[in-house]
Amino acid sequence: FVSSFDVKLDATDEANTRIYNALNKAGIEIPFPHMDVRLKK
């Protein structure tokens, strides 16, 4: 629970950064979703 929206943004950013750094340190990569779009002529 956070007291305001501004605090929520900071708390979310801090949590995401810590998770990302921990995964990175462990050598775990997060794949980014992608989509191939093919157009027929």
N, C-alpha and C positions, 0 to 999 in steps of 0.2 A: 504494500500500500504506500502511495506517495501522496503528499499533501496538495500538490498542484500539477497542472499540465507541464509547466516548465521543468519541474523536478522530474517528472516522468520521462521527458525526453533525455535529460542528462543520465538518469538511472538506466534507461534502455541502452543508450550509447555505451555506457561504462560496462554493462553486462555483456553486450555483443563484442566489445573490444577484448574483454578478458577471455571470453570463449574462443574467439578467433585466434588470439595469441597462444592460448593453451593448445589448441588443435595444431597450429602451425609449429609449435615447439615439439609436438609429438610426431610431426611429419605427416599429418593428416590434411589432405587437401579437400576443399569443398568445390565440387564441380558446379559450374554455372549452367542453368538450363538454356538450351538453345533450340531453335527450330529452323529447319531448312525449308525454304519455299521454292518450289520449282514451277515455272510457268511454261506451258506448252505453247508452241507457235502455231 
